[in-house]
Amino acid sequence: MCMYMCFFCVCVCVCVCVCVCVHECVYVCMYVCTYVCMYICMYVCMMYVCMYVCTYVCMHAYVGMWVCMYVCMHVCMYVCMYVCMHAYVGMWVCVYVRAHADG
């Protein structure tokens, strides 16, 4: 049951939270893990995914490169925040369910 629950706690940003299986410090562990996870998520999303996608899109766009990159990176940043925050919230839902499953 524990491993089954842990499977659902895989963060979008590849942070696998085995914390839900640690009974003694589950909340501290999840707090640290989810925060680190969210920041890694934001960094990877913005520095790699956004840069790659925006560079590719703007190379083929008919507007100025700098204007395109500026707009694209801003839009992409909000998408990253949305995705990473949902991953963060999802993990807390998981740990709540796990804690109450123990009775």
SULMOZI-V236640 format. One record per pair of residues at least 12 apart in sequence whose ideal C-beta (glycine too) atoms are under 6 Angstrom apart, sorted by the first residue. I is the first residue (numbers start at 0). J is the second residue. If there is no record, write none. Layout:
BEGIN
i/j
I/J
I/J
END
This chain:
BEGIN
i/j
1/20
4/19
4/97
5/17
5/19
5/20
7/93
8/90
8/93
10/36
10/86
10/90
11/82
11/86
12/36
12/39
12/40
14/36
16/32
16/90
18/32
19/94
19/97
29/94
33/87
33/90
37/83
37/87
40/83
41/79
41/83
44/79
45/76
45/79
49/72
49/75
53/68
53/71
53/72
56/71
END
